[in-house]
């Protein structure tokens, strides 16, 4: 198992792929932390792209984060991602947000 954190400065109004599970691996997504550095309230959307189904599943929808505040889910909530799956995030147009996501990658073993 390899633990890694990925940091991104989100471009407001642009959907950003913040992580893709490498081929031959699966990953546990166990932390999502997003901070609003904008002077106004701003919303955040987060998706899990399930490559096996070729579909996006919305995890967080239009969640309002006040200036200087943050959104965090960790520990008690996690998502298991398969090879090719992605985490995508989008902050509201005109906003300035940053995000840190932490994953535990493990090599997929033959069954």
Biopython code that builds the backbone (N, CA, C, O; Angstrom):
import numpy as np
from Bio.PDB.StructureBuilder import StructureBuilder

atoms = [
    (1, "UNK", "N", (0.848, -1.177, 0.000)),
    (1, "UNK", "CA", (0.000, 0.000, 0.000)),
    (1, "UNK", "C", (0.893, 1.240, 0.000)),
    (1, "UNK", "O", (1.900, 1.311, 0.705)),
    (2, "UNK", "N", (0.495, 2.193, -0.801)),
    (2, "UNK", "CA", (1.203, 3.468, -0.905)),
    (2, "UNK", "C", (0.213, 4.584, -0.608)),
    (2, "UNK", "O", (-0.840, 4.665, -1.240)),
    (3, "UNK", "N", (0.541, 5.435, 0.340)),
    (3, "UNK", "CA", (-0.320, 6.572, 0.646)),
    (3, "UNK", "C", (0.202, 7.797, -0.087)),
    (3, "UNK", "O", (1.409, 8.034, -0.149)),
    (4, "UNK", "N", (-0.729, 8.575, -0.646)),
    (4, "UNK", "CA", (-0.313, 9.799, -1.318)),
    (4, "UNK", "C", (-1.394, 10.850, -1.207)),
    (4, "UNK", "O", (-2.584, 10.540, -1.149)),
    (5, "UNK", "N", (-0.961, 12.098, -1.179)),
    (5, "UNK", "CA", (-1.868, 13.238, -1.189)),
    (5, "UNK", "C", (-1.632, 14.018, -2.466)),
    (5, "UNK", "O", (-0.503, 14.139, -2.942)),
    (6, "UNK", "N", (-2.726, 14.547, -3.017)),
    (6, "UNK", "CA", (-2.672, 15.316, -4.247)),
    (6, "UNK", "C", (-3.279, 16.681, -3.960)),
    (6, "UNK", "O", (-4.405, 16.771, -3.471)),
    (7, "UNK", "N", (-2.544, 17.739, -4.260)),
    (7, "UNK", "CA", (-3.031, 19.091, -4.052)),
    (7, "UNK", "C", (-3.316, 19.773, -5.372)),
    (7, "UNK", "O", (-2.585, 19.592, -6.346)),
    (8, "UNK", "N", (-4.384, 20.563, -5.404)),
    (8, "UNK", "CA", (-4.763, 21.282, -6.624)),
    (8, "UNK", "C", (-5.280, 22.664, -6.270)),
    (8, "UNK", "O", (-5.994, 22.836, -5.282)),
    (9, "UNK", "N", (-4.915, 23.647, -7.080)),
    (9, "UNK", "CA", (-5.566, 24.945, -7.061)),
    (9, "UNK", "C", (-6.614, 24.882, -8.164)),
    (9, "UNK", "O", (-6.279, 24.803, -9.346)),
    (10, "UNK", "N", (-7.870, 24.916, -7.775)),
    (10, "UNK", "CA", (-8.963, 24.748, -8.735)),
    (10, "UNK", "C", (-9.202, 26.034, -9.512)),
    (10, "UNK", "O", (-9.213, 27.121, -8.935)),
    (11, "UNK", "N", (-9.392, 25.911, -10.803)),
    (11, "UNK", "CA", (-9.732, 27.051, -11.654)),
    (11, "UNK", "C", (-11.255, 27.170, -11.645)),
    (11, "UNK", "O", (-11.957, 26.256, -12.079)),
    (12, "UNK", "N", (-11.760, 28.294, -11.152)),
    (12, "UNK", "CA", (-13.195, 28.489, -11.014)),
    (12, "UNK", "C", (-13.949, 28.211, -12.305)),
    (12, "UNK", "O", (-13.575, 28.702, -13.369)),
    (13, "UNK", "N", (-15.013, 27.422, -12.207)),
    (13, "UNK", "CA", (-15.858, 27.124, -13.348)),
    (13, "UNK", "C", (-15.322, 26.044, -14.277)),
    (13, "UNK", "O", (-15.934, 25.753, -15.305)),
    (14, "UNK", "N", (-14.177, 25.444, -13.924)),
    (14, "UNK", "CA", (-13.560, 24.418, -14.768)),
    (14, "UNK", "C", (-13.493, 23.099, -14.023)),
    (14, "UNK", "O", (-12.932, 23.024, -12.930)),
    (15, "UNK", "N", (-14.068, 22.054, -14.618)),
    (15, "UNK", "CA", (-13.996, 20.730, -14.004)),
    (15, "UNK", "C", (-12.563, 20.219, -14.141)),
    (15, "UNK", "O", (-12.004, 20.187, -15.238)),
    (16, "UNK", "N", (-11.979, 19.820, -13.013)),
    (16, "UNK", "CA", (-10.589, 19.383, -12.971)),
    (16, "UNK", "C", (-10.511, 17.943, -12.496)),
    (16, "UNK", "O", (-11.102, 17.593, -11.474)),
    (17, "UNK", "N", (-9.790, 17.105, -13.227)),
    (17, "UNK", "CA", (-9.504, 15.751, -12.763)),
    (17, "UNK", "C", (-8.329, 15.859, -11.799)),
    (17, "UNK", "O", (-7.218, 16.203, -12.203)),
    (18, "UNK", "N", (-8.577, 15.564, -10.522)),
    (18, "UNK", "CA", (-7.535, 15.718, -9.508)),
    (18, "UNK", "C", (-6.761, 14.428, -9.255)),
    (18, "UNK", "O", (-5.682, 14.457, -8.664)),
    (19, "UNK", "N", (-7.315, 13.284, -9.704)),
    (19, "UNK", "CA", (-6.634, 12.005, -9.488)),
    (19, "UNK", "C", (-7.235, 10.943, -10.403)),
    (19, "UNK", "O", (-8.449, 10.890, -10.604)),
    (20, "UNK", "N", (-6.364, 10.099, -10.954)),
    (20, "UNK", "CA", (-6.773, 8.936, -11.735)),
    (20, "UNK", "C", (-6.052, 7.718, -11.179)),
    (20, "UNK", "O", (-4.833, 7.748, -11.010)),
    (21, "UNK", "N", (-6.783, 6.650, -10.893)),
    (21, "UNK", "CA", (-6.177, 5.419, -10.375)),
    (21, "UNK", "C", (-5.344, 4.776, -11.489)),
    (21, "UNK", "O", (-5.860, 4.546, -12.583)),
    (22, "UNK", "N", (-4.069, 4.485, -11.228)),
    (22, "UNK", "CA", (-3.223, 3.872, -12.251)),
    (22, "UNK", "C", (-3.678, 2.460, -12.623)),
    (22, "UNK", "O", (-4.321, 1.773, -11.829)),
    (23, "UNK", "N", (-3.341, 2.046, -13.823)),
    (23, "UNK", "CA", (-3.620, 0.689, -14.291)),
    (23, "UNK", "C", (-2.953, -0.312, -13.353)),
    (23, "UNK", "O", (-1.801, -0.132, -12.959)),
    (24, "UNK", "N", (-3.684, -1.366, -12.998)),
    (24, "UNK", "CA", (-3.152, -2.410, -12.122)),
    (24, "UNK", "C", (-3.291, -2.115, -10.641)),
    (24, "UNK", "O", (-2.783, -2.864, -9.807)),
    (25, "UNK", "N", (-3.972, -1.033, -10.310)),
    (25, "UNK", "CA", (-4.133, -0.632, -8.912)),
    (25, "UNK", "C", (-5.605, -0.401, -8.588)),
    (25, "UNK", "O", (-6.444, -0.284, -9.481)),
    (26, "UNK", "N", (-5.895, -0.338, -7.306)),
    (26, "UNK", "CA", (-7.134, 0.236, -6.798)),
    (26, "UNK", "C", (-6.724, 1.212, -5.713)),
    (26, "UNK", "O", (-5.591, 1.164, -5.235)),
    (27, "UNK", "N", (-7.621, 2.090, -5.319)),
    (27, "UNK", "CA", (-7.277, 3.110, -4.333)),
    (27, "UNK", "C", (-8.450, 3.360, -3.408)),
    (27, "UNK", "O", (-9.607, 3.279, -3.821)),
    (28, "UNK", "N", (-8.152, 3.659, -2.176)),
    (28, "UNK", "CA", (-9.148, 4.099, -1.199)),
    (28, "UNK", "C", (-8.979, 5.611, -1.067)),
    (28, "UNK", "O", (-7.908, 6.101, -0.709)),
    (29, "UNK", "N", (-10.047, 6.335, -1.361)),
    (29, "UNK", "CA", (-10.065, 7.801, -1.254)),
    (29, "UNK", "C", (-10.598, 8.120, 0.131)),
    (29, "UNK", "O", (-11.792, 7.973, 0.392)),
    (30, "UNK", "N", (-9.709, 8.561, 1.025)),
    (30, "UNK", "CA", (-10.129, 8.707, 2.414)),
    (30, "UNK", "C", (-10.082, 10.127, 2.953)),
    (30, "UNK", "O", (-10.422, 10.351, 4.115)),
    (31, "UNK", "N", (-9.668, 11.099, 2.134)),
    (31, "UNK", "CA", (-9.709, 12.494, 2.581)),
    (31, "UNK", "C", (-9.983, 13.399, 1.396)),
    (31, "UNK", "O", (-9.352, 13.288, 0.344)),
    (32, "UNK", "N", (-10.927, 14.287, 1.587)),
    (32, "UNK", "CA", (-11.186, 15.382, 0.654)),
    (32, "UNK", "C", (-11.271, 16.649, 1.498)),
    (32, "UNK", "O", (-12.132, 16.766, 2.369)),
    (33, "UNK", "N", (-10.383, 17.586, 1.239)),
    (33, "UNK", "CA", (-10.339, 18.838, 1.993)),
    (33, "UNK", "C", (-10.268, 19.974, 0.979)),
    (33, "UNK", "O", (-9.314, 20.052, 0.205)),
    (34, "UNK", "N", (-11.260, 20.849, 0.974)),
    (34, "UNK", "CA", (-11.297, 21.977, 0.045)),
    (34, "UNK", "C", (-11.472, 23.268, 0.834)),
    (34, "UNK", "O", (-12.265, 23.328, 1.773)),
    (35, "UNK", "N", (-10.724, 24.302, 0.446)),
    (35, "UNK", "CA", (-10.728, 25.586, 1.128)),
    (35, "UNK", "C", (-11.118, 26.692, 0.161)),
    (35, "UNK", "O", (-10.673, 26.714, -0.986)),
    (36, "UNK", "N", (-11.956, 27.610, 0.636)),
    (36, "UNK", "CA", (-12.388, 28.758, -0.157)),
    (36, "UNK", "C", (-11.545, 29.973, 0.214)),
    (36, "UNK", "O", (-11.613, 30.464, 1.341)),
    (37, "UNK", "N", (-10.739, 30.460, -0.751)),
    (37, "UNK", "CA", (-9.926, 31.655, -0.541)),
    (37, "UNK", "C", (-10.568, 32.883, -1.184)),
    (37, "UNK", "O", (-9.949, 33.943, -1.274)),
    (38, "UNK", "N", (-11.803, 32.731, -1.624)),
    (38, "UNK", "CA", (-12.551, 33.818, -2.252)),
    (38, "UNK", "C", (-13.142, 34.718, -1.164)),
    (38, "UNK", "O", (-13.336, 34.278, -0.030)),
    (39, "UNK", "N", (-13.428, 35.974, -1.507)),
    (39, "UNK", "CA", (-14.004, 36.898, -0.520)),
    (39, "UNK", "C", (-15.511, 36.714, -0.352)),
    (39, "UNK", "O", (-16.119, 37.333, 0.521)),
    (40, "UNK", "N", (-16.115, 35.866, -1.187)),
    (40, "UNK", "CA", (-17.548, 35.588, -1.104)),
    (40, "UNK", "C", (-17.769, 34.086, -0.934)),
    (40, "UNK", "O", (-16.858, 33.284, -1.141)),
    (41, "UNK", "N", (-18.998, 33.722, -0.553)),
    (41, "UNK", "CA", (-19.364, 32.307, -0.563)),
    (41, "UNK", "C", (-19.167, 31.758, -1.970)),
    (41, "UNK", "O", (-19.373, 32.462, -2.959)),
    (42, "UNK", "N", (-18.768, 30.500, -2.046)),
    (42, "UNK", "CA", (-18.601, 29.847, -3.348)),
    (42, "UNK", "C", (-19.010, 28.388, -3.201)),
    (42, "UNK", "O", (-18.905, 27.803, -2.123)),
    (43, "UNK", "N", (-19.480, 27.811, -4.309)),
    (43, "UNK", "CA", (-19.926, 26.421, -4.277)),
    (43, "UNK", "C", (-18.875, 25.492, -4.878)),
    (43, "UNK", "O", (-18.010, 25.897, -5.654)),
    (44, "UNK", "N", (-18.995, 24.224, -4.478)),
    (44, "UNK", "CA", (-18.066, 23.189, -4.921)),
    (44, "UNK", "C", (-18.860, 21.958, -5.330)),
    (44, "UNK", "O", (-19.829, 21.584, -4.668)),
    (45, "UNK", "N", (-18.446, 21.336, -6.417)),
    (45, "UNK", "CA", (-18.990, 20.057, -6.863)),
    (45, "UNK", "C", (-17.842, 19.054, -6.934)),
    (45, "UNK", "O", (-16.723, 19.397, -7.318)),
    (46, "UNK", "N", (-18.140, 17.803, -6.556)),
    (46, "UNK", "CA", (-17.134, 16.736, -6.595)),
    (46, "UNK", "C", (-17.790, 15.503, -7.196)),
    (46, "UNK", "O", (-18.910, 15.143, -6.832)),
    (47, "UNK", "N", (-17.079, 14.851, -8.128)),
    (47, "UNK", "CA", (-17.576, 13.646, -8.781)),
    (47, "UNK", "C", (-16.579, 12.507, -8.655)),
    (47, "UNK", "O", (-15.368, 12.711, -8.578)),
    (48, "UNK", "N", (-17.124, 11.318, -8.636)),
    (48, "UNK", "CA", (-16.349, 10.099, -8.829)),
    (48, "UNK", "C", (-16.696, 9.634, -10.236)),
    (48, "UNK", "O", (-17.862, 9.391, -10.547)),
    (49, "UNK", "N", (-15.678, 9.511, -11.088)),
    (49, "UNK", "CA", (-15.886, 8.946, -12.413)),
    (49, "UNK", "C", (-15.604, 7.459, -12.318)),
    (49, "UNK", "O", (-14.472, 7.057, -12.048)),
    (50, "UNK", "N", (-16.626, 6.637, -12.539)),
    (50, "UNK", "CA", (-16.510, 5.183, -12.494)),
    (50, "UNK", "C", (-16.214, 4.699, -13.913)),
    (50, "UNK", "O", (-17.108, 4.631, -14.756)),
    (51, "UNK", "N", (-14.939, 4.364, -14.167)),
    (51, "UNK", "CA", (-14.503, 3.980, -15.514)),
    (51, "UNK", "C", (-15.201, 2.712, -15.997)),
    (51, "UNK", "O", (-15.479, 2.585, -17.190)),
    (52, "UNK", "N", (-15.490, 1.780, -15.104)),
    (52, "UNK", "CA", (-16.113, 0.518, -15.524)),
    (52, "UNK", "C", (-17.528, 0.734, -16.047)),
    (52, "UNK", "O", (-18.013, -0.056, -16.857)),
    (53, "UNK", "N", (-18.193, 1.785, -15.597)),
    (53, "UNK", "CA", (-19.552, 2.111, -16.040)),
    (53, "UNK", "C", (-19.582, 3.315, -16.977)),
    (53, "UNK", "O", (-20.634, 3.665, -17.512)),
    (54, "UNK", "N", (-18.410, 3.955, -17.177)),
    (54, "UNK", "CA", (-18.300, 5.169, -17.989)),
    (54, "UNK", "C", (-19.347, 6.198, -17.571)),
    (54, "UNK", "O", (-20.096, 6.725, -18.393)),
    (55, "UNK", "N", (-19.374, 6.469, -16.251)),
    (55, "UNK", "CA", (-20.361, 7.413, -15.727)),
    (55, "UNK", "C", (-19.785, 8.191, -14.550)),
    (55, "UNK", "O", (-18.909, 7.708, -13.833)),
    (56, "UNK", "N", (-20.297, 9.401, -14.368)),
    (56, "UNK", "CA", (-19.936, 10.223, -13.217)),
    (56, "UNK", "C", (-20.996, 10.084, -12.140)),
    (56, "UNK", "O", (-22.194, 10.084, -12.423)),
    (57, "UNK", "N", (-20.543, 9.967, -10.915)),
    (57, "UNK", "CA", (-21.445, 9.934, -9.763)),
    (57, "UNK", "C", (-21.112, 11.166, -8.930)),
    (57, "UNK", "O", (-19.974, 11.342, -8.495)),
    (58, "UNK", "N", (-22.104, 12.010, -8.715)),
    (58, "UNK", "CA", (-21.860, 13.234, -7.951)),
    (58, "UNK", "C", (-21.781, 12.879, -6.479)),
    (58, "UNK", "O", (-22.700, 12.278, -5.923)),
    (59, "UNK", "N", (-20.678, 13.254, -5.853)),
    (59, "UNK", "CA", (-20.442, 13.014, -4.428)),
    (59, "UNK", "C", (-20.890, 14.237, -3.610)),
    (59, "UNK", "O", (-21.507, 14.105, -2.553)),
    (60, "UNK", "N", (-20.565, 15.410, -4.122)),
    (60, "UNK", "CA", (-20.917, 16.673, -3.455)),
    (60, "UNK", "C", (-21.507, 17.590, -4.510)),
    (60, "UNK", "O", (-20.918, 17.772, -5.575)),
    (61, "UNK", "N", (-22.680, 18.175, -4.220)),
    (61, "UNK", "CA", (-23.348, 19.023, -5.199)),
    (61, "UNK", "C", (-23.605, 20.417, -4.640)),
    (61, "UNK", "O", (-24.298, 20.588, -3.638)),
    (62, "UNK", "N", (-23.031, 21.401, -5.310)),
    (62, "UNK", "CA", (-23.239, 22.819, -4.981)),
    (62, "UNK", "C", (-23.117, 23.099, -3.486)),
    (62, "UNK", "O", (-23.938, 23.809, -2.907)),
    (63, "UNK", "N", (-22.091, 22.537, -2.876)),
    (63, "UNK", "CA", (-21.852, 22.743, -1.450)),
    (63, "UNK", "C", (-21.256, 24.132, -1.255)),
    (63, "UNK", "O", (-20.211, 24.446, -1.826)),
    (64, "UNK", "N", (-21.911, 24.961, -0.456)),
    (64, "UNK", "CA", (-21.450, 26.331, -0.231)),
    (64, "UNK", "C", (-20.384, 26.358, 0.858)),
    (64, "UNK", "O", (-20.570, 25.835, 1.956)),
    (65, "UNK", "N", (-19.264, 26.984, 0.516)),
    (65, "UNK", "CA", (-18.168, 27.166, 1.469)),
    (65, "UNK", "C", (-17.969, 28.673, 1.637)),
    (65, "UNK", "O", (-17.755, 29.391, 0.660)),
    (66, "UNK", "N", (-18.041, 29.140, 2.869)),
    (66, "UNK", "CA", (-17.866, 30.560, 3.175)),
    (66, "UNK", "C", (-16.395, 30.957, 3.040)),
    (66, "UNK", "O", (-15.523, 30.089, 3.075)),
    (67, "UNK", "N", (-16.101, 32.253, 2.886)),
    (67, "UNK", "CA", (-14.715, 32.707, 2.767)),
    (67, "UNK", "C", (-13.867, 32.237, 3.955)),
    (67, "UNK", "O", (-14.276, 32.364, 5.109)),
    (68, "UNK", "N", (-12.701, 31.702, 3.659)),
    (68, "UNK", "CA", (-11.791, 31.250, 4.699)),
    (68, "UNK", "C", (-12.182, 29.942, 5.364)),
    (68, "UNK", "O", (-11.473, 29.465, 6.250)),
    (69, "UNK", "N", (-13.298, 29.355, 4.952)),
    (69, "UNK", "CA", (-13.771, 28.103, 5.545)),
    (69, "UNK", "C", (-13.395, 26.928, 4.645)),
    (69, "UNK", "O", (-12.798, 27.107, 3.583)),
    (70, "UNK", "N", (-13.753, 25.730, 5.087)),
    (70, "UNK", "CA", (-13.379, 24.545, 4.321)),
    (70, "UNK", "C", (-14.439, 23.461, 4.443)),
    (70, "UNK", "O", (-15.298, 23.487, 5.323)),
    (71, "UNK", "N", (-14.341, 22.508, 3.522)),
    (71, "UNK", "CA", (-15.142, 21.289, 3.541)),
    (71, "UNK", "C", (-14.164, 20.145, 3.731)),
    (71, "UNK", "O", (-13.101, 20.119, 3.112)),
    (72, "UNK", "N", (-14.528, 19.189, 4.597)),
    (72, "UNK", "CA", (-13.648, 18.039, 4.806)),
    (72, "UNK", "C", (-14.477, 16.800, 5.045)),
    (72, "UNK", "O", (-15.384, 16.802, 5.877)),
    (73, "UNK", "N", (-14.166, 15.732, 4.313)),
    (73, "UNK", "CA", (-14.640, 14.422, 4.733)),
    (73, "UNK", "C", (-13.415, 13.537, 4.855)),
    (73, "UNK", "O", (-12.500, 13.586, 4.032)),
    (74, "UNK", "N", (-13.422, 12.732, 5.896)),
    (74, "UNK", "CA", (-12.259, 11.897, 6.166)),
    (74, "UNK", "C", (-12.641, 10.735, 7.071)),
    (74, "UNK", "O", (-13.695, 10.735, 7.708)),
    (75, "UNK", "N", (-11.759, 9.749, 7.108)),
    (75, "UNK", "CA", (-11.850, 8.657, 8.067)),
    (75, "UNK", "C", (-13.080, 7.792, 7.969)),
    (75, "UNK", "O", (-13.011, 6.688, 7.430)),
    (76, "UNK", "N", (-14.204, 8.259, 8.475)),
    (76, "UNK", "CA", (-15.408, 7.449, 8.536)),
    (76, "UNK", "C", (-16.107, 7.303, 7.192)),
    (76, "UNK", "O", (-17.024, 6.495, 7.048)),
    (77, "UNK", "N", (-15.677, 8.081, 6.215)),
    (77, "UNK", "CA", (-16.271, 7.993, 4.881)),
    (77, "UNK", "C", (-15.152, 7.831, 3.867)),
    (77, "UNK", "O", (-14.201, 8.613, 3.858)),
    (78, "UNK", "N", (-15.260, 6.815, 3.009)),
    (78, "UNK", "CA", (-14.269, 6.656, 1.954)),
    (78, "UNK", "C", (-14.910, 5.999, 0.751)),
    (78, "UNK", "O", (-15.972, 5.384, 0.847)),
    (79, "UNK", "N", (-14.247, 6.140, -0.381)),
    (79, "UNK", "CA", (-14.716, 5.568, -1.637)),
    (79, "UNK", "C", (-13.603, 4.671, -2.161)),
    (79, "UNK", "O", (-12.441, 5.079, -2.176)),
    (80, "UNK", "N", (-13.937, 3.458, -2.591)),
    (80, "UNK", "CA", (-12.967, 2.553, -3.192)),
    (80, "UNK", "C", (-13.006, 2.756, -4.698)),
    (80, "UNK", "O", (-14.053, 2.610, -5.328)),
    (81, "UNK", "N", (-11.867, 3.091, -5.264)),
    (81, "UNK", "CA", (-11.744, 3.389, -6.684)),
    (81, "UNK", "C", (-10.963, 2.285, -7.382)),
    (81, "UNK", "O", (-9.978, 1.778, -6.845)),
    (82, "UNK", "N", (-11.403, 1.915, -8.577)),
    (82, "UNK", "CA", (-10.729, 0.897, -9.391)),
    (82, "UNK", "C", (-9.839, 1.574, -10.433)),
    (82, "UNK", "O", (-9.912, 2.788, -10.627)),
    (83, "UNK", "N", (-9.007, 0.789, -11.094)),
    (83, "UNK", "CA", (-8.121, 1.319, -12.134)),
    (83, "UNK", "C", (-8.915, 2.135, -13.154)),
    (83, "UNK", "O", (-9.957, 1.694, -13.639)),
    (84, "UNK", "N", (-8.416, 3.321, -13.470)),
    (84, "UNK", "CA", (-9.072, 4.197, -14.437)),
    (84, "UNK", "C", (-10.105, 5.130, -13.840)),
    (84, "UNK", "O", (-10.480, 6.116, -14.476)),
    (85, "UNK", "N", (-10.579, 4.843, -12.624)),
    (85, "UNK", "CA", (-11.529, 5.738, -11.962)),
    (85, "UNK", "C", (-10.844, 7.078, -11.675)),
    (85, "UNK", "O", (-9.622, 7.155, -11.545)),
    (86, "UNK", "N", (-11.653, 8.118, -11.583)),
    (86, "UNK", "CA", (-11.120, 9.455, -11.349)),
    (86, "UNK", "C", (-11.920, 10.188, -10.271)),
    (86, "UNK", "O", (-13.081, 9.872, -10.011)),
    (87, "UNK", "N", (-11.270, 11.171, -9.656)),
    (87, "UNK", "CA", (-11.928, 12.145, -8.794)),
    (87, "UNK", "C", (-11.849, 13.466, -9.539)),
    (87, "UNK", "O", (-10.775, 13.897, -9.961)),
    (88, "UNK", "N", (-13.010, 14.103, -9.694)),
    (88, "UNK", "CA", (-13.099, 15.371, -10.415)),
    (88, "UNK", "C", (-13.730, 16.414, -9.506)),
    (88, "UNK", "O", (-14.641, 16.109, -8.736)),
    (89, "UNK", "N", (-13.241, 17.651, -9.600)),
    (89, "UNK", "CA", (-13.757, 18.734, -8.763)),
    (89, "UNK", "C", (-13.959, 19.983, -9.603)),
    (89, "UNK", "O", (-13.250, 20.218, -10.581)),
    (90, "UNK", "N", (-14.949, 20.786, -9.196)),
    (90, "UNK", "CA", (-15.195, 22.059, -9.863)),
    (90, "UNK", "C", (-15.697, 23.070, -8.849)),
    (90, "UNK", "O", (-16.701, 22.848, -8.174)),
    (91, "UNK", "N", (-14.986, 24.178, -8.753)),
    (91, "UNK", "CA", (-15.451, 25.273, -7.906)),
    (91, "UNK", "C", (-16.239, 26.256, -8.773)),
    (91, "UNK", "O", (-16.113, 26.269, -9.997)),
    (92, "UNK", "N", (-17.037, 27.061, -8.122)),
    (92, "UNK", "CA", (-17.889, 28.031, -8.802)),
    (92, "UNK", "C", (-17.056, 28.998, -9.648)),
    (92, "UNK", "O", (-15.945, 29.364, -9.264)),
    (93, "UNK", "N", (-17.589, 29.405, -10.790)),
    (93, "UNK", "CA", (-16.912, 30.375, -11.651)),
    (93, "UNK", "C", (-16.558, 31.624, -10.848)),
    (93, "UNK", "O", (-17.376, 32.113, -10.069)),
    (94, "UNK", "N", (-15.352, 32.137, -11.033)),
    (94, "UNK", "CA", (-14.904, 33.338, -10.343)),
    (94, "UNK", "C", (-14.356, 33.088, -8.946)),
    (94, "UNK", "O", (-13.912, 34.023, -8.280)),
    (95, "UNK", "N", (-14.383, 31.842, -8.498)),
    (95, "UNK", "CA", (-13.906, 31.541, -7.135)),
    (95, "UNK", "C", (-12.437, 31.111, -7.156)),
    (95, "UNK", "O", (-11.877, 30.764, -8.196)),
    (96, "UNK", "N", (-11.848, 31.148, -5.979)),
    (96, "UNK", "CA", (-10.486, 30.664, -5.776)),
    (96, "UNK", "C", (-10.549, 29.621, -4.670)),
    (96, "UNK", "O", (-10.779, 29.949, -3.506)),
    (97, "UNK", "N", (-10.343, 28.364, -5.042)),
    (97, "UNK", "CA", (-10.353, 27.275, -4.066)),
    (97, "UNK", "C", (-9.144, 26.380, -4.280)),
    (97, "UNK", "O", (-8.623, 26.258, -5.388)),
    (98, "UNK", "N", (-8.719, 25.764, -3.201)),
    (98, "UNK", "CA", (-7.683, 24.743, -3.292)),
    (98, "UNK", "C", (-8.215, 23.476, -2.639)),
    (98, "UNK", "O", (-9.109, 23.517, -1.794)),
    (99, "UNK", "N", (-7.641, 22.346, -3.054)),
    (99, "UNK", "CA", (-8.107, 21.061, -2.544)),
    (99, "UNK", "C", (-6.926, 20.133, -2.304)),
    (99, "UNK", "O", (-5.940, 20.142, -3.041)),
    (100, "UNK", "N", (-7.054, 19.332, -1.254)),
    (100, "UNK", "CA", (-6.109, 18.256, -0.981)),
    (100, "UNK", "C", (-6.930, 16.985, -0.843)),
    (100, "UNK", "O", (-7.885, 16.930, -0.069)),
    (101, "UNK", "N", (-6.548, 15.968, -1.598)),
    (101, "UNK", "CA", (-7.200, 14.663, -1.537)),
    (101, "UNK", "C", (-6.138, 13.624, -1.230)),
    (101, "UNK", "O", (-5.041, 13.664, -1.787)),
    (102, "UNK", "N", (-6.467, 12.688, -0.336)),
    (102, "UNK", "CA", (-5.514, 11.648, 0.049)),
    (102, "UNK", "C", (-6.071, 10.286, -0.328)),
    (102, "UNK", "O", (-7.256, 10.003, -0.151)),
    (103, "UNK", "N", (-5.173, 9.442, -0.859)),
    (103, "UNK", "CA", (-5.530, 8.121, -1.358)),
    (103, "UNK", "C", (-4.552, 7.085, -0.821)),
    (103, "UNK", "O", (-3.396, 7.395, -0.536)),
    (104, "UNK", "N", (-5.027, 5.861, -0.688)),
    (104, "UNK", "CA", (-4.168, 4.712, -0.391)),
    (104, "UNK", "C", (-4.229, 3.800, -1.604)),
    (104, "UNK", "O", (-5.248, 3.157, -1.855)),
    (105, "UNK", "N", (-3.142, 3.746, -2.352)),
    (105, "UNK", "CA", (-3.079, 2.906, -3.547)),
    (105, "UNK", "C", (-2.552, 1.525, -3.194)),
    (105, "UNK", "O", (-1.619, 1.393, -2.403)),
    (106, "UNK", "N", (-3.147, 0.505, -3.779)),
    (106, "UNK", "CA", (-2.695, -0.870, -3.609)),
    (106, "UNK", "C", (-2.694, -1.540, -4.966)),
    (106, "UNK", "O", (-3.563, -1.296, -5.803)),
    (107, "UNK", "N", (-1.690, -2.399, -5.167)),
    (107, "UNK", "CA", (-1.613, -3.146, -6.419)),
    (107, "UNK", "C", (-2.717, -4.188, -6.431)),
    (107, "UNK", "O", (-2.930, -4.885, -5.439)),
    (108, "UNK", "N", (-3.424, -4.295, -7.556)),
    (108, "UNK", "CA", (-4.478, -5.278, -7.731)),
    (108, "UNK", "C", (-3.821, -6.649, -7.902)),
    (108, "UNK", "O", (-2.921, -6.815, -8.726)),
    (109, "UNK", "N", (-4.273, -7.622, -7.123)),
    (109, "UNK", "CA", (-3.730, -8.972, -7.242)),
    (109, "UNK", "C", (-4.690, -9.826, -8.069)),
    (109, "UNK", "O", (-5.897, -9.588, -8.066)),
    (110, "UNK", "N", (-4.165, -10.795, -8.757)),
    (110, "UNK", "CA", (-5.003, -11.696, -9.552)),
    (110, "UNK", "C", (-5.886, -12.532, -8.630)),
    (110, "UNK", "O", (-5.451, -12.975, -7.566)),
    (111, "UNK", "N", (-7.133, -12.742, -9.053)),
    (111, "UNK", "CA", (-8.049, -13.549, -8.235)),
    (111, "UNK", "C", (-8.409, -14.827, -8.927)),
    (111, "UNK", "O", (-9.170, -15.629, -8.386)),
]
sb = StructureBuilder()
sb.init_structure("model")
sb.init_model(0)
sb.init_chain("A")
sb.init_seg("    ")
for serial, (resi, resn, name, xyz) in enumerate(atoms, 1):
    if name == "N":
        sb.init_residue(resn, " ", resi, " ")
    sb.init_atom(name, np.array(xyz, "f"), 0.0, 1.0, " ", f" {name:<3s}", serial, name[0])
structure = sb.get_structure()
